[in-house]
């Protein structure tokens, strides 16, 4: 078993504004596939995952951002016997000097 889907793809859109705003969204689509490794042998279901990111440059050295992975909280796993992956949201501030 090759442990990889026969069909998969990603579509992404990004925007970078002149006022320091950045926005992005992407969708990853994977077909069902069979996974075999050691004692683990089974099917990984098809999945569609949407991710979102946004940022804003407050001033030249300071930027705030937020990222949402698996925005719609689909409870999926990427290999048979692996952990279930849910939604993850991160936010932060970066500073350059």
N, C-alpha and C positions, 0 to 999 in steps of 0.2 A: 504494500500500500504506500503510495507516495506521500500520504498525510498532507496533501494540499488540495484546495478546491480547483475544480476544472475551470470555473469562471469567477472572476472578481474584478472590481473596478472602483474608481473613486472619481467623484465630481466635486470641484471646488470653485468657490467665488470669493474674491478678495477685493477690498476697497481701501485705498489710502487717500485720505483727504488732505487738503492744503492746511487745514487748521489743526493738524496733529491727531486726527481721528483715524483709527484703523479698525476695520470690521472684516470678519471672514467666517465662512460657513463651508463645511464639506460633508459629503455623504459617502460612506463606504458600503459597498454591496458585495456580499459573498454568498455563493451557492453552497448547498449542503455538501459535505464530503465525509469520507470514512477515515478514521484515525486508528492506527495500531502502533503501540509502543510498549513493550514489556507486557505487563498484565492488563493494560488498558486497551480495549478493543471495542469501538462503537462509532456511531455517527455523530458528527458535529452539525447542528441544525443551521440552516441558512440564516443570515443576519443582515440587517440594514442599520448602520450606525450614523448618527448625525452629531457633528461637533461644531461648536460655536466659539469664536474668540473676538474680543474687542479691546481696544486700548486707546488711551488719550495722553498726549504729551502736554503736560501742564505748563512746563517751561523747558528751555533747552536741556537742562540736566535731569529733569524729573518726569517720569512716565508712570501711569497707573494702567493696570490691565486685568482682564478676567478671561478665563478659559473654561468652557464646559465640554467635557468629553462624555459621549453617550447621553446626549441631552434628554432624550425621551426615556431614559432609564430602562432599556431593554435588558433583561437578565440573561446574558449570553456567556458562553465560554468559547475559547479559541482552539482548544484541543481537548479530546475526550479524557476525562479524569482531572481536568484543570479547574481552577477556581472560577466561580461565577463573577463576571465583571459588571458592575452597575455604573451609575452616574458618578462623575467626579467633577467638582467645581473648585477651581483655584483662582485666587485673586492676589494681587501684590502690587508693590511699588518698586520701580528700579530707579537708580540714580547713577549717573556717570560723572566722573570728576577727573 
